[in-house]
Amino acid sequence: MTIPSTEPGNLVLQARDVRFDWSEVPLHWIPGDPVATHLINVLHLLLPAGEEWFVRVFKEAVPHIRDDRLREDVLGFIGQEAVHASSHDQVLDHFLGQGLDVRPFVRQVEFLFEGLLGDRNLTGTRGQAWLYERISLIAAIEHFTGVLGDWILNATALDEAGAHPMMLDLLRWHGAEEVEHRHVAHDLFMHLDGSYPARLRAMAETITALTALWRRGHRFLMAADPIVQGRIRGGLHHVRRTGAAGLTPGGRMVAASVGRYLRRSYSPLNEGSTSQALAYLASSPAARAAQR
């Protein structure tokens, strides 16, 4: 892994024991825009089960790592992802308390990660192949979390729209840590497998799954929202309007990032800025409180 000269070196990844108070956060935390609010809220539906799955797979991979620095990065990644999962889980409890019952959709997400992508009790070469396959998927997913992390750190339109600062701090703390550890999953994949066809296959599968999950998740949230009560139809076609306004990631931005990922020369360190991420973590109310 070549570290760009503008990036800090010898960074030790550490979990930050953050806490958030959701008692004053409204259901539509982007005022007057439930569509944009719920396009981002899909993250909360996917991340707890998804990041718990990351942790389980990476713990399984640790004994296979032959590089001490990579092992240290993977252990730091595991700690950060565990805190991410629990933090977003608390948002789901907050939704439930506001009359938005997301449990039916969350159960489907849990089935995906725990059932379809879970441990199959395979051994030998078959077990190793299944481990490497899941790591390739995590590397592809982590490309998107890094891109989204960079986006949220720079999404000033959300501040201008009056988005609730507590939710923004959660998203930006999480986004900053995704930028901070954006290279780890790719490095682990390259260390254990590194197959370019496997990387292409994993990205194709990831795009297909995430697009379907985001569409279904947004439609579910709009239909289950006790304020909207299904009067507005959810769907990814809303990305054009909210993306143009800077309230959600634009489709062209995400598509361009996929093109970069598909290059043989791809490096996640060329996505986003570690220095910017660390600067936010130094100013984040939740991260500063955790440090104290």
C-alpha positions in Angstrom: 0.0 0.0 0.0 1.5 3.3 -1.1 0.4 6.2 1.2 0.0 9.6 -0.7 2.5 12.2 0.6 -0.4 14.4 1.8 -1.8 11.6 4.1 -0.6 11.0 7.6 1.4 7.8 8.1 1.6 5.3 11.0 -2.0 5.9 12.0 -3.3 3.6 14.7 -7.0 2.9 14.3 -9.0 3.1 17.5 -12.6 2.7 18.5 -14.2 5.8 20.0 -16.8 5.1 22.7 -19.3 7.7 21.5 -22.8 8.4 22.9 -25.7 10.3 21.3 -28.9 11.7 22.8 -31.8 11.1 20.5 -34.5 12.6 22.7 -34.8 15.9 20.8 -34.2 14.6 17.3 -37.4 14.8 15.1 -38.3 12.0 12.8 -37.8 14.2 9.8 -34.4 15.5 10.9 -34.0 17.3 7.5 -36.8 19.9 8.1 -39.6 19.6 5.6 -38.0 16.9 3.5 -39.0 13.4 4.5 -37.8 12.1 1.2 -34.2 13.1 1.7 -34.4 12.2 5.4 -35.4 8.7 4.6 -33.0 8.2 1.7 -30.2 8.7 4.3 -32.2 6.8 7.0 -31.9 3.6 4.9 -28.3 3.6 6.2 -29.6 3.0 9.7 -31.6 0.0 8.5 -28.6 -1.7 6.8 -25.6 -0.8 9.0 -26.2 -2.6 12.3 -26.6 -6.1 10.8 -24.1 -5.3 8.0 -21.3 -4.1 10.3 -21.8 -6.9 12.8 -21.3 -9.2 9.8 -18.1 -7.3 8.9 -16.8 -7.9 12.4 -17.6 -11.7 12.4 -15.9 -12.2 9.0 -12.8 -10.2 9.9 -12.4 -12.0 13.2 -12.4 -15.2 11.1 -9.8 -13.8 8.8 -7.3 -12.6 11.6 -5.5 -16.0 11.9 -4.8 -15.9 8.1 -3.0 -12.6 8.2 0.8 -12.8 7.8 1.6 -9.1 8.1 1.7 -7.5 11.6 0.7 -4.0 10.5 -2.3 -5.3 8.5 -3.3 -7.4 11.5 -3.2 -4.3 13.7 -5.3 -2.4 11.2 -7.8 -5.2 11.0 -8.2 -5.3 14.8 -8.7 -1.5 14.8 -11.3 -1.8 12.0 -13.1 -4.5 14.0 -13.3 -2.2 17.1 -14.6 0.8 15.1 -17.2 -1.3 13.2 -18.6 -2.8 16.4 -19.2 0.7 17.8 -20.8 1.8 14.5 -23.3 -1.1 14.6 -24.4 -0.3 18.2 -24.7 3.4 17.5 -27.0 2.9 14.5 -29.0 0.3 16.4 -29.9 3.0 18.9 -31.3 5.1 16.1 -33.6 2.2 15.2 -34.9 2.3 18.8 -35.5 6.0 18.4 -37.5 5.4 15.2 -39.7 2.9 17.1 -40.3 5.4 19.8 -41.5 7.9 17.3 -44.0 5.4 15.7 -41.8 4.3 12.8 -41.6 0.5 13.2 -38.6 -0.6 11.1 -38.4 -4.1 12.5 -40.0 -6.0 9.5 -37.4 -4.6 7.1 -34.5 -5.0 9.6 -35.4 -8.7 9.9 -34.9 -9.0 6.1 -31.5 -7.4 6.3 -30.5 -9.6 9.1 -31.5 -12.7 7.1 -29.3 -11.4 4.2 -26.2 -11.1 6.4 -26.7 -13.8 8.9 -28.4 -16.4 6.6 -27.3 -16.0 3.0 -23.8 -14.5 3.9 -23.2 -16.1 7.2 -20.9 -18.9 8.3 -21.7 -22.2 6.4 -19.5 -24.4 8.6 -17.2 -25.2 5.7 -13.7 -26.4 6.2 -10.5 -26.7 4.2 -10.3 -25.1 0.8 -14.0 -24.6 0.6 -14.1 -22.7 3.9 -11.2 -20.6 2.8 -12.8 -19.8 -0.5 -16.0 -18.7 1.2 -14.0 -16.5 3.6 -12.2 -14.9 0.7 -15.5 -14.4 -1.2 -17.0 -12.5 1.7 -13.9 -10.4 2.2 -14.1 -9.4 -1.4 -17.7 -8.3 -0.9 -16.8 -6.3 2.2 -14.0 -4.6 0.3 -16.5 -3.5 -2.3 -19.0 -2.3 0.3 -16.2 -0.4 2.1 -15.4 1.4 -1.1 -18.9 2.9 -0.9 -18.8 3.6 2.8 -15.6 5.5 2.3 -17.1 7.5 -0.6 -20.2 8.2 1.4 -18.1 9.2 4.4 -16.2 11.7 2.3 -19.5 13.0 0.9 -21.1 13.6 4.4 -18.0 15.4 5.6 -18.5 17.9 2.8 -22.3 18.0 2.6 -22.7 21.6 3.6 -26.2 21.7 2.0 -27.4 19.6 5.0 -26.3 22.3 7.4 -27.9 25.0 5.3 -31.2 23.0 5.2 -31.2 22.9 9.0 -30.5 19.2 9.5 -30.4 18.3 13.2 -26.9 18.6 14.5 -27.1 15.4 16.6 -27.8 13.3 13.5 -25.2 15.1 11.5 -22.6 14.4 14.2 -23.5 10.7 14.1 -23.2 10.6 10.3 -20.0 12.6 10.2 -18.3 10.8 13.1 -19.2 7.5 11.3 -18.2 8.9 7.9 -14.9 10.2 9.3 -14.0 6.8 10.7 -15.0 5.2 7.4 -12.5 7.5 5.6 -10.0 6.8 8.3 -10.1 3.0 7.8 -11.1 3.0 4.1 -8.0 1.1 3.0 -8.3 -1.9 5.5 -10.8 -4.1 3.7 -9.1 -3.7 0.4 -5.7 -4.3 1.9 -7.0 -7.5 3.5 -8.5 -8.7 0.3 -5.3 -8.0 -1.6 -3.3 -9.8 1.1 -5.3 -12.9 1.1 -6.6 -13.1 -2.5 -6.1 -10.1 -4.7 -7.8 -11.6 -7.7 -8.9 -8.9 -10.2 -11.9 -11.0 -11.5 -13.0 -11.6 -7.9 -12.9 -7.9 -7.3 -15.0 -7.2 -10.4 -17.5 -9.9 -9.4 -17.8 -8.6 -5.9 -18.5 -5.0 -7.1 -21.2 -6.3 -9.5 -22.8 -8.2 -6.7 -22.5 -5.3 -4.3 -24.0 -2.8 -6.7 -27.0 -5.1 -7.5 -27.7 -5.8 -3.8 -27.2 -2.2 -2.5 -29.4 -0.7 -5.2 -32.2 -3.2 -4.5 -31.9 -2.7 -0.7 -31.9 1.1 -0.9 -34.9 1.1 -3.2 -36.9 -1.3 -1.0 -35.7 0.4 2.2 -36.7 3.9 1.0 -40.1 2.7 -0.1 -40.6 0.9 3.2 -39.7 4.0 5.2 -42.0 6.3 3.2 -44.9 3.9 3.6 -44.3 3.2 7.3 -43.7 6.9 8.3 -46.5 7.9 10.6 -46.4 11.5 9.4 -46.2 10.9 5.7 -48.6 7.9 5.9 -47.7 6.7 2.4 -48.8 9.9 0.7 -45.4 10.2 -1.0 -44.1 7.2 -2.9 -40.5 6.3 -2.1 -37.9 5.2 -4.6 -34.4 5.9 -6.0 -35.9 8.4 -8.6 -35.9 10.9 -5.8 -32.0 10.8 -5.8 -32.0 13.2 -8.8 -33.8 16.0 -7.0 -32.2 15.5 -3.6 -28.8 14.8 -5.1 -28.9 18.0 -7.2 -29.8 19.9 -4.0 -26.8 18.4 -2.2 -29.0 16.7 0.4 -28.1 13.1 -0.6 -25.2 11.7 -2.6 -25.6 12.2 -6.4 -26.0 9.2 -8.7 -23.2 10.4 -11.0 -20.8 10.8 -8.1 -21.4 7.3 -7.0 -21.2 5.9 -10.5 -17.9 7.7 -11.1 -16.5 6.1 -7.9 -17.4 2.7 -9.3 -15.4 3.4 -12.4 -12.4 4.3 -10.2 -12.8 1.1 -8.2 -12.8 -1.0 -11.4 -9.3 0.2 -12.4 -6.5 -2.3 -11.7 -4.5 0.6 -10.2 -7.3 1.4 -7.7 -6.3 2.5 -4.2 -8.9 3.5 -1.6 -6.4 6.0 -0.2 -7.2 8.2 -3.3 -10.8 8.4 -2.1 -11.3 11.2 0.5 -8.8 12.7 2.9 -7.6 11.1 6.1 -6.5 14.6 7.3 -10.0 16.0 6.9 -11.5 12.9 8.7 -9.1 13.3 11.6 -9.9 17.0 11.8 -13.6 16.3 12.1 -13.0 13.6 14.7 -11.0 16.2 16.7 -14.0 18.6 16.6 -16.9 16.1 16.8 -19.0 16.7 20.0 -19.5 12.9 20.4 -15.9 12.0 19.7 -14.6 14.7 22.0 -16.9 13.6 24.8 -15.7 10.0 24.3 -12.1 11.1 24.6 -12.8 13.0 27.8 
